[in-house]
Amino acid sequence: MTDIDRSPDPLKNKVLQVVERIESQVEPEPDYDFCTVYQLEDDIQNNLFNQEFNDPSLLWIFIDPKTGKKTPPFTNELLFAISTRILNKSHIFLFLFGPTNSGKSEFAQAIAKYYKSEFYRLLRIHIIVHFGFSDADLDDLFPNLGYGHIVIRDESSSVSGEDSGLLKTRIGNLIRVIRAHQNSFMFVNPDVVDVPLVNYYIRIAGKKGVYYCSACDQEYINKRICPVCKNSELEVVYFKCKIRAIVYYKKVDPLTNRISFVPLGRMYLSLHTDAELRDLYKERKDKNIQFLKERSGLLGVHFNRERILKEAQILAQLCNKKHIRTKIGMQLEMIEYNSRFTMDEARKMIGGTDKHNKLLFEKTAQLIKSINTDLDDGELNEKDPINDDNNDNGEDPFLPFKQFAFKYSNKDILKIAKNNATFQQPERDFEIYFKMQKGSLYETILKGYPELNDKSNISYIKKKVQGLINDTGGRLFEQEYVRHLQTLYKDKVVHEGGSGEPDTYVLIEELNELHIFSLKKISTNHLSRKEISPEQEYAFKNRFKYKKVRLFIIALINNKICVQEEVNFAANDSITF
């Protein structure tokens, strides 16, 4: 490679140099053991670890075959690349993989700490590090991501759950979210996942632990028990502890499209000393472990018949109410029901492993069939889980919301809209609109208004006037219904939301409940989810802040009030009344 071929990008030059070295080098003989200091915590795996990382093909990363001296580490190059992306306000994707207990999680935290510090040093921006141990964690985290925030997805087998591998099929969606928010994403995984747009693959190659014994005033490497006084509570000297890694880039053969991971070099990172970040990681991990312990149907290989029957009773009532009979419908209904609860209320959730759910759905189908054939087998005696306040006499729980009469007629709305129109020629535009409503043809209207010249201008006027009428009717309905809510909630404050907020919401402090209302005046019994997105996002964002968050959709359809309560704040299908 000539100087003309050199790129001004030092990182790219480093890659080209490494490729040249790999292609030209003769495989050297291993002449030393470089796994004596860096090791795994689990002694059982140390032999396999030593065999893997003493592979002759990796020796050149540690020893220059020409000089016989140690090669410089790749640490500065990687950190320089991260800093460059920070300055460019871009995103970073790092995939960390390696043996169990090799230090993947610690390495991810160290990189996140460096990235967080550099973001503040270079841009004076405070960013947050988020930890996720399951797909459910990511679903909770992504709606609240801010610019530059870091997400670490730790694929620890002890806390990820059975279905954590689904991330491999959803990684494309995650990447789109990360790129849109200019965040950084680190995926800690024991396996290599081939994903486009990943900046670096980092293979963790063991850690060097330094521990201090206060009784003997001595430091020991990779010894958790003092060999002198046998003290087993040694302090971790974080800034002296190091984790070793090998950085790879992905190479694609242009002829066969075969993918291979070519090593660039080794790197070392000291463990971070940020106690707050370490506590945050531990808190999140402990919370997920506790969540799994609460879910008896999630881990066990044996089935709890009583639990399956109880869950089937709940799911059967939910599905029968909405006339759901398919397995997919049951799955969606189960997700909606579980979304009502926080992780601390995991015992109230239903469902578990695939085998658990298979039995659950089969039992649910049997119960639904027995309900609809009027066979009372005594298995459905519980109250409706959605509306806990249902009366035994079968009264509509939404009756107070429906006892509302809209005092404005369509003529009233038209008159108010016309008076408030800010068009240049409101009289003309409303005349054209009325003629179009009566079925007049475009050609006929153009003869009466030759200045319009084209049909598209008439269509624009019709759309503009119709939009004004709809907005006026919707605004009047909101104003009147807020007054109705004030009479229902009496001394409670009925808040009218601003831009990007719900139409109306009420905080019931003594119950620690938040009631959110989406008020819509529509002409059909179908409503797009986009029209209630502010209310959905507000409910989703606050679902852990209050004991209960309820989202009510109040629709005025042909002067009739229709009410529906949403339990899945992240659903994306349309709403039917």
Wavefront OBJ file of the C-alpha trace (Angstrom):
o trace
v 0.000 0.000 0.000
v 1.534 3.292 -1.160
v 1.248 6.651 0.532
v -1.211 7.644 -2.190
v -3.510 4.819 -1.071
v -3.414 5.995 2.529
v -6.608 7.491 3.891
v -6.611 10.598 6.101
v -8.676 8.537 8.551
v -6.151 6.988 11.008
v -8.594 4.273 12.005
v -9.060 3.200 8.388
v -5.290 3.152 7.910
v -4.998 0.904 10.955
v -7.499 -1.510 9.425
v -5.618 -1.573 6.117
v -2.322 -2.214 7.900
v -3.839 -5.103 9.826
v -5.285 -6.653 6.661
v -1.852 -6.424 4.971
v -0.193 -7.989 7.974
v -2.673 -10.885 8.070
v -2.311 -11.590 4.361
v 1.491 -11.490 4.387
v 2.368 -13.135 7.705
v 3.412 -16.723 8.203
v 1.706 -18.324 11.169
v 4.138 -18.068 14.106
v 4.759 -20.719 16.706
v 3.330 -20.026 20.170
v 6.270 -19.363 22.434
v 4.585 -18.065 25.591
v 1.357 -18.277 27.589
v -0.506 -14.968 27.626
v -3.475 -16.274 29.663
v -1.643 -16.493 32.986
v -2.860 -13.137 34.314
v -6.110 -12.592 32.413
v -8.561 -15.340 33.284
v -12.174 -16.229 33.957
v -13.804 -16.247 37.354
v -14.898 -19.844 36.918
v -11.851 -22.104 37.292
v -13.675 -24.963 35.567
v -13.577 -23.083 32.255
v -9.986 -21.863 32.526
v -8.509 -24.730 30.516
v -10.870 -24.116 27.592
v -10.242 -20.385 27.908
v -6.460 -20.851 27.755
v -6.724 -23.129 24.735
v -8.920 -20.637 22.896
v -6.859 -17.513 23.502
v -3.459 -19.208 23.097
v -4.481 -20.015 19.532
v -1.418 -19.449 17.256
v -3.575 -17.464 14.841
v -4.040 -14.785 17.527
v -0.429 -14.663 18.669
v 0.523 -11.790 16.352
v -1.980 -9.585 18.224
v 0.255 -9.814 21.288
v 3.708 -10.390 19.753
v 5.074 -8.778 16.581
v 6.372 -11.736 14.490
v 9.157 -9.593 13.004
v 10.561 -7.976 16.139
v 9.432 -10.444 18.772
v 8.236 -7.567 20.954
v 4.760 -6.899 22.259
v 2.488 -5.114 19.807
v 0.911 -1.843 21.008
v -2.699 -2.189 22.186
v -5.652 -1.056 20.111
v -7.279 0.807 23.029
v -6.466 4.348 21.930
v -7.716 3.723 18.386
v -11.095 2.509 19.601
v -11.520 5.302 22.141
v -10.472 7.828 19.483
v -13.131 6.440 17.141
v -15.760 6.767 19.875
v -14.733 10.378 20.582
v -14.904 11.172 16.862
v -18.445 9.868 16.654
v -19.374 11.891 19.725
v -18.103 15.071 18.046
v -20.034 14.163 14.903
v -23.171 13.651 17.041
v -23.534 10.134 15.695
v -24.455 6.772 17.187
v -22.293 3.803 18.194
v -23.033 0.078 17.983
v -20.794 -2.273 19.950
v -21.341 -6.019 20.153
v -19.486 -7.683 23.034
v -19.172 -11.453 23.136
v -17.038 -14.023 24.901
v -17.029 -16.872 27.437
v -19.138 -16.815 30.580
v -17.596 -14.753 33.413
v -14.996 -13.245 31.098
v -15.975 -9.667 31.980
v -18.410 -8.661 29.227
v -20.724 -6.690 31.520
v -17.845 -4.900 33.248
v -16.293 -4.013 29.894
v -19.606 -2.601 28.642
v -19.911 -0.471 31.764
v -16.327 0.793 31.368
v -16.994 1.821 27.755
v -20.275 3.470 28.777
v -18.513 5.385 31.540
v -15.867 6.623 29.099
v -18.508 7.569 26.559
v -20.549 9.393 29.224
v -17.486 11.316 30.440
v -16.408 12.263 26.925
v -19.907 13.428 26.038
v -19.802 15.851 28.945
v -16.176 16.888 28.379
v -16.586 17.592 24.679
v -20.225 18.700 24.402
v -21.155 19.560 28.006
v -24.156 17.250 27.752
v -25.249 14.955 30.582
v -26.365 11.581 29.291
v -27.923 8.569 31.020
v -26.847 4.931 30.881
v -29.755 2.467 30.673
v -29.473 -1.245 31.456
v -31.775 -3.927 30.062
v -31.775 -7.639 30.765
v -34.799 -8.648 28.695
v -36.880 -7.594 25.723
v -39.457 -6.225 28.160
v -36.779 -3.934 29.606
v -36.065 -2.527 26.156
v -39.760 -1.939 25.542
v -39.782 0.129 28.733
v -36.565 1.999 27.960
v -36.915 3.059 24.340
v -39.940 5.392 24.729
v -37.959 7.411 27.294
v -34.637 7.629 25.449
v -33.078 11.059 25.113
v -30.406 12.350 22.798
v -27.093 10.569 23.342
v -28.374 8.109 25.950
v -26.593 4.758 26.140
v -28.398 1.406 26.189
v -26.607 -1.730 27.424
v -28.529 -4.919 26.646
v -26.970 -7.558 28.873
v -27.837 -11.008 27.555
v -26.973 -12.702 30.847
v -28.389 -16.214 30.777
v -29.402 -16.005 34.437
v -31.813 -13.132 33.971
v -32.783 -12.988 30.294
v -35.570 -15.552 30.328
v -36.469 -18.192 27.793
v -37.400 -15.898 24.932
v -34.452 -13.501 25.129
v -33.145 -14.874 21.822
v -36.003 -13.065 20.084
v -33.763 -9.998 20.159
v -31.887 -11.463 17.218
v -34.999 -11.116 15.067
v -35.858 -7.658 16.422
v -32.399 -6.121 16.225
v -33.280 -4.327 12.978
v -36.065 -2.417 14.724
v -33.740 -1.544 17.611
v -31.124 -0.183 15.230
v -33.678 2.094 13.577
v -34.681 3.486 16.976
v -31.064 3.999 18.019
v -30.134 5.788 14.791
v -33.186 8.031 14.976
v -32.386 9.136 18.535
v -28.581 9.270 18.019
v -28.078 6.930 20.940
v -25.464 4.255 21.552
v -26.244 0.579 21.845
v -24.083 -2.133 23.402
v -25.215 -5.730 23.117
v -23.567 -8.083 25.635
v -24.028 -11.571 24.244
v -22.194 -14.895 24.608
v -22.735 -15.542 20.878
v -21.897 -13.498 17.803
v -24.943 -11.957 16.174
v -24.441 -10.891 12.570
v -26.067 -7.475 12.372
v -25.574 -4.729 9.763
v -24.318 -1.286 10.782
v -22.434 -2.599 13.828
v -19.320 -0.483 14.341
v -17.209 -2.973 16.294
v -17.322 -6.559 17.450
v -15.414 -6.916 20.713
v -14.410 -10.346 21.987
v -13.719 -10.259 25.714
v -10.545 -12.201 26.521
v -10.524 -12.368 30.314
v -9.947 -10.032 33.229
v -7.237 -9.222 35.708
v -8.690 -8.770 39.184
v -6.786 -6.863 41.879
v -8.001 -7.315 45.452
v -6.831 -5.603 48.638
v -6.640 -7.159 52.106
v -6.910 -4.446 54.756
v -5.748 -6.797 57.511
v -2.446 -7.629 55.798
v -2.194 -4.377 53.780
v -1.460 -6.420 50.671
v -2.813 -6.547 47.121
v -3.363 -9.798 45.286
v -4.018 -10.558 41.631
v -6.931 -12.878 40.856
v -7.162 -14.066 44.447
v -10.418 -13.487 46.283
v -9.136 -14.993 49.541
v -6.058 -13.675 51.303
v -3.434 -16.485 51.323
v -1.984 -15.157 54.613
v -4.932 -14.404 56.915
v -7.560 -16.294 54.871
v -9.753 -13.187 54.759
v -12.514 -13.773 52.191
v -13.872 -10.197 52.170
v -11.206 -8.521 50.078
v -11.845 -5.090 48.563
v -11.855 -4.694 44.792
v -9.289 -2.149 43.574
v -11.317 -1.098 40.546
v -8.856 1.284 38.894
v -6.174 -1.455 38.929
v -8.477 -4.178 37.611
v -8.324 -4.574 33.845
v -10.309 -6.388 31.198
v -8.686 -7.530 27.981
v -10.501 -7.686 24.683
v -9.834 -8.343 21.022
v -11.423 -5.945 18.531
v -12.733 -7.358 15.247
v -14.186 -5.949 12.091
v -16.509 -7.792 9.725
v -15.067 -8.827 6.374
v -17.336 -9.970 3.541
v -15.922 -12.019 0.658
v -17.134 -10.294 -2.552
v -17.282 -13.598 -4.438
v -18.947 -15.913 -1.943
v -20.536 -13.284 0.368
v -19.059 -15.286 3.222
v -18.665 -13.279 6.424
v -15.587 -13.544 8.605
v -14.416 -11.597 11.639
v -10.882 -10.303 11.234
v -9.034 -9.221 14.398
v -7.649 -5.676 14.484
v -5.782 -5.853 17.762
v -6.055 -6.213 21.507
v -7.148 -3.584 24.007
v -7.238 -3.131 27.780
v -9.677 -1.148 29.898
v -9.599 -0.451 33.615
v -12.831 -0.987 35.497
v -14.780 2.173 36.183
v -15.029 3.608 39.697
v -18.484 5.141 39.326
v -20.340 3.671 42.317
v -23.658 5.166 41.152
v -23.417 3.455 37.760
v -22.434 0.157 39.401
v -25.371 0.389 41.842
v -27.747 1.145 38.976
v -26.601 -1.976 37.150
v -26.977 -4.144 40.249
v -30.411 -2.693 41.046
v -31.695 -3.386 37.531
v -30.254 -6.895 37.499
v -31.655 -7.738 40.943
v -35.048 -6.409 39.877
v -35.101 -8.725 36.853
v -34.052 -11.734 38.935
v -36.830 -10.949 41.401
v -39.260 -10.606 38.494
v -38.365 -14.082 37.254
v -38.732 -15.527 40.734
v -42.210 -14.018 40.972
v -43.256 -15.590 37.681
v -43.728 -19.235 38.601
v -44.817 -20.110 35.064
v -41.682 -18.680 33.515
v -38.859 -20.876 34.801
v -40.084 -24.231 36.019
v -40.040 -27.339 33.853
v -42.992 -28.748 35.785
v -46.466 -27.270 35.424
v -48.586 -25.865 38.204
v -52.109 -27.044 37.357
v -53.763 -24.637 39.801
v -51.932 -21.677 38.303
v -52.814 -22.682 34.739
v -56.489 -23.060 35.697
v -56.550 -19.691 37.452
v -54.863 -17.945 34.507
v -57.193 -19.706 32.045
v -60.213 -18.363 33.960
v -58.906 -14.797 33.643
v -57.952 -15.172 29.975
v -61.235 -16.886 29.087
v -63.245 -13.960 30.460
v -61.095 -11.465 28.567
v -61.305 -13.364 25.272
v -64.977 -14.255 25.521
v -65.891 -10.614 26.111
v -64.173 -9.639 22.830
v -65.214 -12.817 20.951
v -61.609 -13.980 20.567
v -61.133 -17.629 19.653
v -57.693 -17.851 17.991
v -54.325 -18.540 19.628
v -52.854 -15.292 18.299
v -55.799 -13.358 19.704
v -55.266 -15.001 23.090
v -51.566 -14.057 23.015
v -52.380 -10.414 22.273
v -55.041 -10.344 24.979
v -52.569 -11.818 27.464
v -50.026 -9.101 26.589
v -52.671 -6.399 27.045
v -53.652 -7.782 30.426
v -50.042 -8.042 31.645
v -49.309 -4.465 30.566
v -51.527 -3.244 33.404
v -49.014 -4.402 36.003
v -45.537 -3.253 36.966
v -42.589 -5.584 37.526
v -43.288 -5.387 41.247
v -46.738 -6.862 40.567
v -45.403 -9.820 38.573
v -47.470 -12.311 40.573
v -50.623 -10.869 39.017
v -49.412 -11.493 35.450
v -50.384 -14.531 33.420
v -48.415 -16.686 31.003
v -44.894 -18.086 31.018
v -42.822 -20.397 28.842
v -43.983 -21.627 25.444
v -45.039 -24.970 26.931
v -46.837 -23.227 29.787
v -48.685 -20.974 27.348
v -49.626 -23.918 25.134
v -51.443 -25.577 28.032
v -52.890 -22.222 29.079
v -54.385 -21.556 25.631
v -55.794 -25.080 25.395
v -57.504 -24.726 28.771
v -58.734 -21.242 27.862
v -60.313 -22.563 24.664
v -62.099 -25.275 26.675
v -63.467 -22.727 29.143
v -64.656 -20.404 26.360
v -66.440 -23.307 24.719
v -68.111 -24.261 27.999
v -69.278 -20.663 28.515
v -70.865 -20.429 25.099
v -72.596 -23.802 25.401
v -74.077 -22.789 28.787
v -72.208 -25.566 30.615
v -71.612 -24.267 34.122
v -68.608 -26.240 35.355
v -68.051 -23.901 38.300
v -64.680 -22.728 37.020
v -65.542 -19.086 36.235
v -66.545 -17.461 39.475
v -64.141 -14.530 39.521
v -65.022 -10.931 38.741
v -64.135 -9.379 35.435
v -60.390 -8.619 35.760
v -60.600 -5.537 33.565
v -63.353 -3.705 35.433
v -62.884 -4.407 39.115
v -65.751 -2.052 39.959
v -68.366 -3.968 37.987
v -71.634 -4.212 39.871
v -73.229 -7.581 40.469
v -76.470 -6.385 38.866
v -74.753 -5.976 35.488
v -74.788 -2.175 35.266
v -72.603 -0.512 32.667
v -69.439 0.652 34.516
v -69.091 3.514 31.993
v -72.644 4.749 32.462
v -71.598 8.024 34.205
v -69.375 8.870 31.229
v -72.234 8.231 28.779
v -74.757 10.421 30.595
v -73.834 13.452 28.535
v -75.824 15.431 25.979
v -74.004 17.522 23.372
v -75.961 20.755 22.994
v -74.546 21.850 19.622
v -76.240 20.728 16.419
v -74.470 20.433 13.061
v -75.973 23.785 12.013
v -74.597 25.400 15.149
v -71.128 24.014 14.430
v -71.252 25.242 10.816
v -72.279 28.709 11.928
v -69.521 28.927 14.553
v -66.917 27.594 12.107
v -67.934 30.140 9.456
v -67.780 33.029 11.934
v -64.331 31.987 13.104
v -62.920 31.275 9.624
v -59.691 33.105 8.786
v -59.886 32.418 5.050
v -59.465 35.280 2.591
v -62.935 34.627 1.122
v -64.900 32.615 3.708
v -68.309 33.312 2.106
v -67.169 31.955 -1.257
v -65.385 28.949 0.240
v -68.389 27.895 2.347
v -70.726 28.316 -0.663
v -68.498 26.016 -2.707
v -68.397 23.525 0.176
v -72.218 23.443 0.454
v -72.542 22.934 -3.299
v -70.080 20.042 -3.183
v -72.078 18.498 -0.312
v -75.224 18.714 -2.416
v -73.532 16.853 -5.293
v -72.615 19.646 -7.688
v -70.035 18.687 -10.323
v -66.617 20.289 -10.569
v -67.410 21.665 -14.045
v -70.553 23.386 -12.783
v -68.703 25.030 -9.896
v -65.868 26.172 -12.198
v -68.378 28.003 -14.415
v -69.616 29.971 -11.403
v -66.088 30.641 -10.088
v -63.804 30.923 -13.160
v -60.970 32.390 -11.046
v -60.351 28.943 -9.535
v -59.087 27.658 -12.934
v -58.659 24.013 -11.867
v -60.430 21.150 -10.082
v -57.558 20.860 -7.601
v -58.379 24.298 -6.204
v -61.959 23.204 -5.553
v -60.755 20.032 -3.818
v -58.432 22.129 -1.676
v -61.277 24.437 -0.618
v -63.501 21.490 0.251
v -60.759 19.896 2.343
v -59.950 23.209 4.057
v -63.550 23.937 5.044
v -64.191 20.350 6.160
v -61.092 20.493 8.329
v -62.256 23.724 9.962
v -65.691 22.237 10.667
v -64.181 19.090 12.187
v -61.791 21.107 14.351
v -64.596 23.373 15.537
v -66.866 20.439 16.412
v -64.049 18.637 18.190
v -63.105 21.733 20.181
v -66.695 22.365 21.241
v -67.110 18.731 22.266
v -63.920 18.853 24.351
v -65.024 22.042 26.116
v -68.454 20.660 26.967
v -67.206 17.251 28.037
v -64.567 18.747 30.329
v -67.425 20.494 32.150
v -69.170 17.111 32.414
v -66.029 15.535 33.889
v -65.795 18.363 36.422
v -69.252 17.443 37.691
v -68.304 13.741 37.852
v -65.013 14.236 39.665
v -66.394 17.057 41.814
v -63.512 18.562 43.831
v -60.788 17.022 41.643
v -58.871 19.209 39.198
v -59.585 18.353 35.570
v -56.437 19.284 33.635
v -56.693 20.307 30.001
v -53.558 19.111 28.217
v -51.340 21.306 26.132
v -49.405 20.495 22.969
v -48.298 16.851 22.910
v -50.293 16.080 26.071
v -53.591 14.232 26.565
v -56.833 16.087 25.881
v -57.770 15.834 29.555
v -56.486 14.036 32.629
v -57.433 13.798 36.296
v -55.168 12.892 39.234
v -56.903 11.167 42.158
v -54.305 11.661 44.867
v -55.942 9.641 47.645
v -56.004 6.564 45.391
v -52.745 7.436 43.595
v -54.547 6.948 40.280
v -54.263 8.827 37.005
v -57.270 8.922 34.672
v -56.525 10.013 31.109
v -59.215 10.956 28.589
v -59.003 11.135 24.812
v -62.005 13.107 23.565
v -62.934 12.627 19.900
v -65.874 13.693 17.758
v -65.969 11.308 14.798
v -68.464 10.244 12.144
v -67.660 6.493 12.017
v -67.149 3.806 14.645
v -63.459 3.402 13.710
v -60.604 5.453 15.145
v -56.937 5.370 14.151
v -54.370 4.826 16.915
v -52.461 7.865 15.651
v -55.293 10.094 16.871
v -54.789 8.986 20.476
v -50.984 8.734 20.410
v -50.451 11.646 22.884
v -52.705 9.918 25.400
v -51.075 6.522 24.798
v -47.560 7.909 25.217
v -48.550 9.815 28.370
v -50.148 6.712 29.877
v -47.174 4.517 28.943
v -44.710 7.036 30.363
v -46.531 7.330 33.711
v -47.636 3.713 34.196
v -45.049 3.110 36.952
v -45.465 6.506 38.599
v -48.979 5.812 39.877
v -50.662 2.771 41.373
v -53.080 2.666 38.455
v -53.212 4.502 35.133
v -56.479 4.278 33.179
v -56.923 5.516 29.628
v -60.501 6.213 28.489
v -61.430 6.978 24.885
v -64.623 9.039 24.773
v -66.064 9.302 21.268
v -69.082 11.294 20.134
v -70.547 9.398 17.161
v -73.752 10.833 15.689
v -74.550 12.572 19.004
v -74.097 9.305 20.926
v -71.335 8.835 23.505
v -69.223 5.678 23.133
v -66.630 4.748 25.747
v -63.732 2.338 25.608
v -60.943 1.761 28.141
v -57.530 0.888 26.789
v -55.308 -1.535 28.719
v -52.508 -1.859 26.142
v -50.897 1.559 25.844
v -48.526 0.377 23.086
v -51.060 -1.200 20.693
v -50.958 -0.124 17.051
v -54.196 -1.447 15.551
v -57.320 0.647 14.980
v -60.064 1.099 17.572
v -63.632 -0.025 16.897
v -66.576 1.120 19.031
l 1 2 3 4 5 6 7 8 9 10 11 12 13 14 15 16 17 18 19 20 21 22 23 24 25 26 27 28 29 30 31 32 33 34 35 36 37 38 39 40 41 42 43 44 45 46 47 48 49 50 51 52 53 54 55 56 57 58 59 60 61 62 63 64 65 66 67 68 69 70 71 72 73 74 75 76 77 78 79 80 81 82 83 84 85 86 87 88 89 90 91 92 93 94 95 96 97 98 99 100 101 102 103 104 105 106 107 108 109 110 111 112 113 114 115 116 117 118 119 120 121 122 123 124 125 126 127 128 129 130 131 132 133 134 135 136 137 138 139 140 141 142 143 144 145 146 147 148 149 150 151 152 153 154 155 156 157 158 159 160 161 162 163 164 165 166 167 168 169 170 171 172 173 174 175 176 177 178 179 180 181 182 183 184 185 186 187 188 189 190 191 192 193 194 195 196 197 198 199 200 201 202 203 204 205 206 207 208 209 210 211 212 213 214 215 216 217 218 219 220 221 222 223 224 225 226 227 228 229 230 231 232 233 234 235 236 237 238 239 240 241 242 243 244 245 246 247 248 249 250 251 252 253 254 255 256 257 258 259 260 261 262 263 264 265 266 267 268 269 270 271 272 273 274 275 276 277 278 279 280 281 282 283 284 285 286 287 288 289 290 291 292 293 294 295 296 297 298 299 300 301 302 303 304 305 306 307 308 309 310 311 312 313 314 315 316 317 318 319 320 321 322 323 324 325 326 327 328 329 330 331 332 333 334 335 336 337 338 339 340 341 342 343 344 345 346 347 348 349 350 351 352 353 354 355 356 357 358 359 360 361 362 363 364 365 366 367 368 369 370 371 372 373 374 375 376 377 378 379 380 381 382 383 384 385 386 387 388 389 390 391 392 393 394 395 396 397 398 399 400 401 402 403 404 405 406 407 408 409 410 411 412 413 414 415 416 417 418 419 420 421 422 423 424 425 426 427 428 429 430 431 432 433 434 435 436 437 438 439 440 441 442 443 444 445 446 447 448 449 450 451 452 453 454 455 456 457 458 459 460 461 462 463 464 465 466 467 468 469 470 471 472 473 474 475 476 477 478 479 480 481 482 483 484 485 486 487 488 489 490 491 492 493 494 495 496 497 498 499 500 501 502 503 504 505 506 507 508 509 510 511 512 513 514 515 516 517 518 519 520 521 522 523 524 525 526 527 528 529 530 531 532 533 534 535 536 537 538 539 540 541 542 543 544 545 546 547 548 549 550 551 552 553 554 555 556 557 558 559 560 561 562 563 564 565 566 567 568 569 570 571 572 573 574 575 576 577
